[in-house]
Amino acid sequence: MRRGFLYTVAFATGAAVMAGELSASRLVAPFFGTSTPVWALLIGTVLSSMAIGQLVGGRLAGRSAPGGAGPVRLLSGLLLAAALLLALLPVVGRPVMAGAMELMRGGSMGTLAASALGVNAVLALPMAALGAAGPVLLHQAVQSREETGRIAGRIYALGTAGSLLGTWLSGLLLIPLLGTRTTLWLCAGGLALLGMVGLLRGAGRVAGAGVVVLLLGVGLALPQGPIKARPGAIYEAETVANYVQVVEDGTMRALYLNDGYAIQSLYPLDGSLPLFDVWGYYGAAPAWTVGGVPQRVLLLGLGGGTSARILRELYPSAEIVGVELDPQVVEAGQRFLGMPTDIHVEVEDARAWLARDASRYDLVLVDAFQFPYVPFQLCTHEFFRSLEAHLAPGGAVLLNVGRDADSYEVVQALAATLSGVFPVVRGADVRNGSNTVLVGSRHGADEDAGLGALGLGSRDLARLSRLTPPGLWEIDPSAPRLTDDRAPVELLTDIIVLRSSLRLLGLGRGPT
């Protein structure tokens, strides 16, 4: 029974580590995003804290002989400490991150950095406790040198099996269906039950387990409240891929994903079309094809359907296909943002779907980028070659690329890569200062159909005529050409973010 308890602890701690790590990633997503640097910080925190915990656990375990009650009490105490800290993670972390983001928007980057370190410290504490449990249970399970390898192999295998279950169960079921807070509390409840089993005996064990179950039930029954409070929020959801939020201000509804730096989709409540900024370029895009009014349009990154709505109303005869990774983003678009019901929607990764599609399109719009980071697989030479193969004669590809004021590193990298596939690359800076649109085609501007050939009403034509038309883009010869093998777009973005942070702190332009 003693070894059975220890093996159970090995399995449970493995599951708790991965469930805690995945839950932490969803906890920070509404505030800091889901970029590779965020993941690197989280994984680094987990690994470093577990390593420290393992060192401490080894020293603690060595102070008592195996087989006694001392190591079991120590192990139970570690499980209870990890349970308490995991349960506190959503309670403490979200208010800290929310306050930090407000201060950051006011220019206090130091507070943002301090909050990031603070949240990671909160995550590090339960991970260190779980790491310390490993050497303690191994020390307790091994009774003789001859059985060390056999027992250690079982413990390591059970820990890995627990990690697999924690990954699959939390990532595929618990977080999408129940949410981050509930997942963390269920994980904490399981650890607390094991801690009570090891710490108490007889009737005390039953009473302790009852208290844990009661507290867990009360906690889960409490109202969840909003994940990320924002004035005017009317909808939010945690999905496998995103944190989704729809906000209404009385005149507009806006869709935000994850950290919410940028509006992903927009819906004016008066029913008008938002023919300004990036959305205006979507409406004007057929003007930069040879054929003008499009017959078939492909939208990679459908989002809440703003681009689809604009194209449907301006060009009602066009067949529109939209590809979106997240089904709940599509649901939000259909419920709140006026997504047309007569477009063909594919819920899948854009590149994977494109590899199977054999159709050709007059116009392809790519808007799958989540500011400030760009999915590398959607900006490489190989991806643009695939787009070119799907383009009908005289067609054009339009990319929406985020930037920060005069920081064009990512824009230039995409333009340079695009020029390796399309003979003509044009671009225009959107007036909001945060976007640049790039247009790739086989034809030059002299063959464009132009706005006048699109059959638009006078009001829509006047609004689109105010946009700065894309001109031949001057490509920086030092810009990297991105490939599936090497696409350092996140490194380029990190440099931009760091430069902006240093500028806010009054430390000049920062790194180049």
Secondary structure as UniProt FT lines:
FT   HELIX           2..32
FT   HELIX           36..61
FT   TURN            62..63
FT   TURN            66..67
FT   HELIX           69..105
FT   TURN            106..107
FT   HELIX           109..141
FT   HELIX           145..147
FT   HELIX           148..168
FT   HELIX           169..174
FT   HELIX           175..178
FT   HELIX           180..199
FT   HELIX           202..221
FT   TURN            231..232
FT   STRAND          233..238
FT   STRAND          243..248
FT   STRAND          252..257
FT   TURN            258..259
FT   STRAND          263..268
FT   TURN            269..270
FT   HELIX           277..284
FT   HELIX           285..288
FT   STRAND          296..300
FT   TURN            303..304
FT   HELIX           306..314
FT   TURN            316..317
FT   STRAND          319..324
FT   HELIX           327..336
FT   TURN            341..342
FT   STRAND          344..347
FT   HELIX           350..356
FT   STRAND          361..366
FT   TURN            371..372
FT   HELIX           376..378
FT   HELIX           381..389
FT   STRAND          391..402
FT   TURN            405..406
FT   HELIX           409..419
FT   TURN            420..421
FT   STRAND          424..429
FT   TURN            431..432
FT   STRAND          435..441
FT   HELIX           445..447
FT   HELIX           451..453
FT   HELIX           458..465
FT   STRAND          471..472
FT   TURN            477..478
FT   HELIX           489..504
FT   TURN            505..506
//
